[in-house]
């Protein structure tokens, strides 16, 4: 064995032996900690980063010794470790970017697949019964363009300060027994009995309508939220959104 390869082997063995104390350091730093409401597991992060770095370094330094033996083992190892750090950091950022692109692509594909369901529930009109000053019910006139099980929920809030803080004035009290099976193209009126929480006028009403496939959860299950003012998009991959029209009487 030539002197440069002997030095190379010794350096590699030293770097490999350092994995043992780094492993125990990783265990010590990543045991316990955290708070009582969130816990992030970083165990193995230090040791596996070190192993990846040293594996890259050994490969690069071995190739460099074969290609440039006159540079000397120490100079080659110094240059190789710097290059290994750069490659490792670049790889981490590149992997993160590829992962973000993949997640974004999946998200866009999901939105595209849901596009045909945006208008599966139409809220034609809604009104208070008997009136908005003393409401006992909210009734909605709905058209559905998909068969399934229909349900809903209503909440009314009052703004109490200039910061936008709100309090709940009323909410619907209908249970699972009020769900109904509907057919494609059906128009009907659905009643929400109200539970009054505060004797005040609600200046913000949000009506959430559900349409579920018969037979269990499905990717075509629909939840559509009608609110004022509407948000700037009609789908966030979980909920559809629509503008809530002003209350009116039945036609």
C-alpha positions as a printed NumPy array, in Angstrom:
array([[  0.   ,   0.   ,   0.   ],
       [  1.403,   3.389,  -0.995],
       [  1.839,   6.095,   1.669],
       [ -0.96 ,   8.272,   0.282],
       [ -3.43 ,   5.397,   0.385],
       [ -2.288,   4.503,   3.912],
       [ -2.968,   8.076,   5.069],
       [ -6.272,   8.025,   3.217],
       [ -7.32 ,   4.822,   4.955],
       [ -6.338,   6.157,   8.403],
       [ -8.312,   9.373,   7.871],
       [-11.354,   7.418,   6.683],
       [-11.195,   5.113,   9.714],
       [-10.976,   8.112,  12.078],
       [-13.981,   9.751,  10.417],
       [-15.911,   6.479,  10.597],
       [-15.003,   6.023,  14.282],
       [-16.363,   9.512,  15.05 ],
       [-19.819,   8.194,  14.131],
       [-20.061,   6.508,  17.565],
       [-19.75 ,   9.672,  19.727],
       [-21.906,  11.598,  17.228],
       [-24.591,   8.92 ,  17.582],
       [-24.677,   9.336,  21.366],
       [-24.633,  13.124,  20.96 ],
       [-27.642,  12.83 ,  18.657],
       [-29.452,  10.675,  21.233],
       [-28.656,  13.126,  24.034],
       [-29.781,  16.213,  22.135],
       [-32.975,  14.693,  20.751],
       [-34.308,  12.877,  23.801],
       [-37.208,  14.505,  25.655],
       [-37.71 ,  18.225,  25.191],
       [-40.639,  19.735,  23.356],
       [-43.729,  21.183,  24.929],
       [-46.979,  19.635,  26.072],
       [-48.812,  20.739,  22.907],
       [-46.35 ,  19.941,  20.138],
       [-43.631,  17.342,  19.78 ],
       [-41.227,  17.211,  16.842],
       [-39.044,  14.142,  16.471],
       [-35.525,  15.053,  15.294],
       [-33.941,  11.81 ,  16.456],
       [-31.393,  10.541,  13.952],
       [-31.048,  13.879,  12.171],
       [-27.454,  14.533,  13.284],
       [-26.109,  10.992,  12.872],
       [-27.709,  10.398,   9.484],
       [-26.511,  13.774,   8.232],
       [-23.014,  12.884,   9.38 ],
       [-23.169,   9.44 ,   7.723],
       [-24.341,  10.984,   4.44 ],
       [-21.583,  13.583,   4.62 ],
       [-18.822,  11.051,   5.355],
       [-20.047,   8.592,   2.713],
       [-19.968,  11.363,   0.107],
       [-16.58 ,  12.527,   1.343],
       [-15.01 ,   9.041,   1.202],
       [-16.212,   8.506,  -2.364],
       [-15.008,  11.926,  -3.556],
       [-11.654,  11.701,  -1.777],
       [-10.998,   8.186,  -3.12 ],
       [-11.71 ,   9.3  ,  -6.674],
       [ -9.51 ,  12.381,  -6.174],
       [ -6.58 ,  10.286,  -4.906],
       [ -6.847,   8.065,  -7.969],
       [ -6.963,  11.085, -10.266],
       [ -4.561,  13.466,  -8.467],
       [ -2.235,  11.449,  -6.203],
       [  0.43 ,  14.197,  -6.198],
       [ -1.803,  16.619,  -4.303],
       [ -1.344,  14.684,  -1.052],
       [ -3.886,  13.015,   1.208],
       [ -4.494,  15.961,   3.558],
       [ -5.084,  18.501,   0.786],
       [ -7.377,  16.096,  -1.028],
       [ -9.402,  15.376,   2.133],
       [ -9.7  ,  19.058,   2.961],
       [-10.99 ,  19.907,  -0.512],
       [-13.231,  16.847,  -0.555],
       [-14.913,  17.637,   2.758],
       [-15.702,  21.176,   1.61 ],
       [-17.116,  19.869,  -1.675],
       [-19.1  ,  17.19 ,   0.215],
       [-20.728,  19.817,   2.44 ],
       [-21.668,  21.869,  -0.627],
       [-23.114,  18.808,  -2.371],
       [-25.053,  17.731,   0.708],
       [-26.577,  21.157,   1.291],
       [-27.395,  21.524,  -2.405],
       [-29.   ,  18.072,  -2.427],
       [-31.166,  18.913,   0.577],
       [-32.426,  22.12 ,  -1.037],
       [-32.929,  20.382,  -4.379],
       [-34.897,  17.574,  -2.709],
       [-37.025,  20.098,  -0.84 ],
       [-37.745,  21.971,  -4.075],
       [-38.689,  18.751,  -5.896],
       [-40.943,  17.752,  -3.01 ],
       [-42.677,  21.159,  -3.045],
       [-43.176,  20.865,  -6.804],
       [-44.633,  17.367,  -6.403],
       [-47.021,  18.527,  -3.65 ],
       [-48.055,  21.539,  -5.755],
       [-48.631,  19.313,  -8.79 ],
       [-50.775,  16.916,  -6.745],
       [-52.728,  19.849,  -5.304],
       [-53.428,  21.303,  -8.755],
       [-54.457,  17.861, -10.041],
       [-56.851,  17.493,  -7.099],
       [-58.395,  20.919,  -7.775],
       [-58.792,  20.002, -11.449],
       [-60.53 ,  16.732, -10.576],
       [-62.932,  18.611,  -8.266],
       [-63.756,  21.355, -10.77 ],
       [-66.894,  19.624, -12.034],
       [-68.304,  19.557,  -8.48 ],
       [-68.082,  23.302,  -7.778],
       [-71.731,  23.96 ,  -8.652],
       [-73.149,  20.621,  -7.502],
       [-74.979,  22.515,  -4.718],
       [-76.773,  25.782,  -5.512],
       [-78.228,  27.983,  -2.786],
       [-81.014,  29.865,  -4.526],
       [-82.345,  31.824,  -1.558],
       [-82.646,  31.769,   2.213],
       [-84.777,  33.487,   4.82 ],
       [-85.539,  33.771,   8.52 ],
       [-88.695,  32.334,  10.026],
       [-90.703,  34.048,  11.363],
       [-88.37 ,  37.086,  10.87 ],
       [-84.782,  38.257,  11.425],
       [-85.574,  40.06 ,  14.696],
       [-86.814,  36.911,  16.432],
       [-85.659,  33.958,  14.292],
       [-86.664,  30.418,  15.206],
       [-85.528,  28.865,  11.931],
       [-83.546,  29.551,   8.809],
       [-84.877,  28.022,   5.623],
       [-82.894,  27.54 ,   2.435],
       [-84.042,  26.86 ,  -1.096],
       [-81.508,  24.5  ,  -2.684],
       [-80.874,  22.788,  -6.025],
       [-78.524,  19.782,  -6.142],
       [-76.914,  18.398,  -9.302],
       [-75.754,  15.135,  -7.799],
       [-77.631,  12.466,  -5.898],
       [-76.687,  11.646,  -2.327],
       [-77.386,  12.444,   1.319],
       [-77.962,  16.136,   2.038],
       [-77.297,  17.921,   5.328],
       [-76.209,  21.339,   6.526],
       [-75.203,  23.686,   9.294],
       [-75.815,  27.364,   9.998],
       [-74.028,  29.786,  12.275],
       [-74.733,  33.477,  12.871],
       [-72.21 ,  35.853,  14.404],
       [-72.139,  39.44 ,  15.562],
       [-69.072,  41.667,  15.247],
       [-68.33 ,  43.166,  18.667],
       [-65.347,  45.456,  18.092],
       [-63.322,  47.237,  15.416],
       [-60.721,  44.456,  15.392],
       [-63.253,  42.085,  13.893],
       [-63.83 ,  39.951,  16.987],
       [-67.134,  38.104,  16.88 ],
       [-69.509,  36.219,  19.142],
       [-71.96 ,  33.512,  18.154],
       [-75.566,  34.709,  18.128],
       [-77.182,  31.493,  16.927],
       [-76.412,  28.137,  15.371],
       [-78.483,  25.391,  13.832],
       [-79.607,  22.571,  16.119],
       [-80.681,  19.966,  13.56 ],
       [-79.279,  16.488,  14.11 ],
       [-78.452,  13.512,  11.871],
       [-82.122,  12.552,  11.713],
       [-82.817,  15.648,   9.561],
       [-80.523,  14.488,   6.777],
       [-82.361,  13.62 ,   3.574],
       [-81.68 ,  11.64 ,   0.445],
       [-81.837,  13.747,  -2.714],
       [-81.668,  13.08 ,  -6.436],
       [-79.802,  14.748,  -9.266],
       [-81.571,  17.971, -10.267],
       [-83.856,  18.043,  -7.22 ],
       [-85.053,  21.392,  -5.843],
       [-86.218,  21.535,  -2.236],
       [-86.45 ,  23.653,   0.913],
       [-84.39 ,  22.621,   3.919],
       [-85.12 ,  23.847,   7.45 ],
       [-82.515,  24.71 ,  10.095],
       [-83.992,  25.019,  13.612],
       [-81.932,  27.584,  15.52 ],
       [-80.387,  27.51 ,  18.959],
       [-80.178,  31.114,  20.17 ],
       [-76.929,  31.833,  22.008],
       [-77.203,  35.634,  22.355],
       [-80.305,  37.845,  21.995],
       [-78.719,  40.037,  19.306],
       [-78.733,  40.632,  15.565],
       [-76.319,  38.513,  13.513],
       [-74.432,  40.592,  10.967],
       [-72.55 ,  37.611,   9.575],
       [-74.3  ,  34.364,   8.62 ],
       [-72.49 ,  31.316,   7.265],
       [-74.46 ,  28.449,   5.724],
       [-72.591,  25.18 ,   5.141],
       [-74.225,  22.531,   2.962],
       [-73.116,  18.903,   2.622],
       [-73.791,  16.331,  -0.071],
       [-72.481,  12.827,   0.606],
       [-72.453,   9.777,  -1.585],
       [-74.654,   6.922,  -0.37 ],
       [-72.611,   4.028,   0.983],
       [-69.794,   5.785,   2.812],
       [-67.106,   8.453,   2.348],
       [-66.133,   9.243,  -1.239],
       [-63.843,  11.667,  -3.069],
       [-66.991,  13.15 ,  -4.609],
       [-68.435,  14.147,  -1.219],
       [-69.121,  17.879,  -1.221],
       [-68.964,  20.531,   1.475],
       [-69.845,  24.023,   0.28 ],
       [-69.693,  27.102,   2.495],
       [-71.8  ,  30.158,   1.636],
       [-70.615,  33.298,   3.381],
       [-70.461,  37.088,   3.171],
       [-68.082,  38.379,   2.107],
       [-66.962,  35.372,   0.044],
       [-63.298,  34.368,   0.03 ],
       [-61.223,  34.916,  -3.103],
       [-61.393,  31.311,  -4.333],
       [-64.105,  28.741,  -4.845],
       [-62.158,  25.64 ,  -3.762],
       [-59.316,  24.95 ,  -1.3  ],
       [-59.323,  21.159,  -1.926],
       [-61.388,  20.57 ,   1.23 ],
       [-64.302,  22.99 ,   0.935],
       [-66.084,  24.749,  -1.894],
       [-67.082,  28.376,  -1.333],
       [-69.861,  30.566,  -2.595],
       [-71.279,  34.034,  -2.011],
       [-74.202,  34.131,   0.395],
       [-77.046,  36.203,  -1.097],
       [-79.036,  38.584,   1.103],
       [-81.946,  36.961,   2.966],
       [-85.274,  37.029,   1.184],
       [-88.726,  35.523,   1.492],
       [-89.789,  32.295,  -0.203],
       [-90.896,  32.547,  -3.825]])
